[in-house]
Amino acid sequence: MCGPVVSKISPKGKTDRKGHMPLALIVRAEGSPFGTRLARVIRTMRDDGWECHIICQAGSVDRADAGSPGFDLRDDVTVYEFPVACSSREKLSQWIAAAGYLGTDHLRQLLVARLTEHTYDAIVVKDSPVLHLVFSVVDQMHGSHLPVVCEMVEPRVAQAYDSLIRYGTWYKELGGRVRRIVPRLSAVERAYLPRCDRIFVVVDEMKTWLIKTYGLNADDVSVVQNVPILSEFDAIHEPGIPSRTVPRVSFVGSLGPHRGLELLIEAAGLVRNRLPVPPDFLLAIVGGSPVQSRRLSGLCIHYGISDIVEIVPHVPHRTAIQWMKESDIGVIPHVDTPGIRTTVPFKLFDYMASGAACLVSDVGPLGRIVRKTDAGLTFQPGSAADLAEKLETLLTNQQRTRAFGTRGRQRSEQSLRWEIESRKYSQYFASLAS
């Protein structure tokens, strides 16, 4: 899609705004507007009586995971799509630096059109990079009276550095440095996060970092953890996962370079080749692209474990959850980077809800949460030997391993579930509506 043409996807059976419902505009510059976290936020707002309009990139709705648990928000919201890059300059810009970092002219035009056509009670911005664009339009059209909320799942400055510089391809690194993406993102956050009415983050470590770095008011930052909707999580029962007669160790999720999969495979090789009698186990790695899967398969051959490894390409969300449910031990071997020190992946709480023992690198909130909940073990980040030692401990003491899983599940039932965490959103948006 090129040019200023905008498509509108309206909810089924709904054409006009109900006069008594507060109205929110949700802005997502890249990725699916129905990604897991944002979908839960929107659903909470809908359940609390808010009508939602969404601005997103053309085609991103179609990329929504149809296997996500329990609900399809496309029937409940109005979606406005802005075009993808068309001109040679735009295409080159996005090719070099990746889409979504600082927004586009098409996004600005659509935002202006929506604020002209509708009177909104709040704007919710997914991630910080486009705050400068949102605030510039709001300042021009509404002054400072419209609340702007930032939903920060990832520390985007650190994430951009990893994606473009630390682990980026040569052309992304070139573009990132030439366009000074990282310092520009830092400048955006420094200028506009203090202006947000509320910032929602996923762990205490990110809240502390934001307050220290940008001088934010602690009352303006709320922590809502990346926990599952437990009732819908428990309702997932997907067929097709291979049966097992020995313990299954798994990693489920994106297989990017900072995930530590190479370390996990090396550690599994150390455990498999221990003498005199190594423990029996299976290793499942689920979620990679074909290229990533082939590369990891080669590493498994190198370390002599290809006969016990299941490498599964990307699967729907429900199937990924089922793989977790069919695991005895969930490993999260993330590399120690500034980004992972201030966020935590969904999979940690999903493994806990599954009743699997967790084995995680001792980085930031990953290690803190596992120790606090006593839901598993931690290992020294980057150490294949320590990971192998802890993995062997879990494999050879199944009673202790089951106890870790039981405690993780109990914490999910008691507190680490969206039904409880989402109350923080409900309280905040109720204050806006009143």
HELIX and SHEET records of a PDB file:
HELIX    1   1 THR A   36  ASP A   47  1                                  12    
HELIX    2   2 LEU A   73  ASP A   75  5                                   3    
HELIX    3   3 SER A   88  ALA A   97  1                                  10    
HELIX    4   4 ASP A  105  GLU A  117  1                                  13    
HELIX    5   5 LEU A  131  HIS A  142  1                                  12    
HELIX    6   6 ARG A  156  TYR A  161  1                                   6    
HELIX    7   7 ASP A  162  ARG A  166  3                                   5    
HELIX    8   8 TRP A  170  VAL A  178  1                                   9    
HELIX    9   9 ILE A  181  TYR A  192  1                                  12    
HELIX   10  10 LEU A  193  ARG A  195  5                                   3    
HELIX   11  11 ASP A  204  TYR A  214  1                                  11    
HELIX   12  12 ALA A  218  ASP A  220  5                                   3    
HELIX   13  13 LEU A  230  ASP A  234  1                                   5    
HELIX   14  14 PRO A  257  ARG A  259  5                                   3    
HELIX   15  15 LEU A  261  ARG A  272  1                                  12    
HELIX   16  16 PRO A  290  HIS A  302  1                                  13    
HELIX   17  17 SER A  306  ILE A  308  5                                   3    
HELIX   18  18 HIS A  317  LYS A  325  1                                   9    
HELIX   19  19 ILE A  340  THR A  342  5                                   3    
HELIX   20  20 PHE A  346  SER A  354  1                                   9    
HELIX   21  21 GLY A  364  THR A  373  1                                  10    
HELIX   22  22 ALA A  384  THR A  396  1                                  13    
HELIX   23  23 GLN A  398  GLN A  414  1                                  17    
HELIX   24  24 TRP A  418  GLU A  421  1                                   4    
HELIX   25  25 ARG A  423  ALA A  433  1                                  11    
SHEET    1   A 8 SER A   7  ILE A   9  0                                        
SHEET    2   A 8 THR A  78  PHE A  82 -1                                        
SHEET    3   A 8 GLU A  51  GLN A  57  1                                        
SHEET    4   A 8 LEU A  23  VAL A  27  1                                        
SHEET    5   A 8 ALA A 122  LYS A 126  1                                        
SHEET    6   A 8 VAL A 148  GLU A 151  1                                        
SHEET    7   A 8 ARG A 198  VAL A 201  1                                        
SHEET    8   A 8 VAL A 221  VAL A 223  1                                        
SHEET    1   B 6 VAL A 309  PRO A 313  0                                        
SHEET    2   B 6 LEU A 282  GLY A 288  1                                        
SHEET    3   B 6 ARG A 248  VAL A 252  1                                        
SHEET    4   B 6 ILE A 329  ILE A 332  1                                        
SHEET    5   B 6 ALA A 357  SER A 361  1                                        
SHEET    6   B 6 GLY A 376  PHE A 379  1                                        
END                                                                             
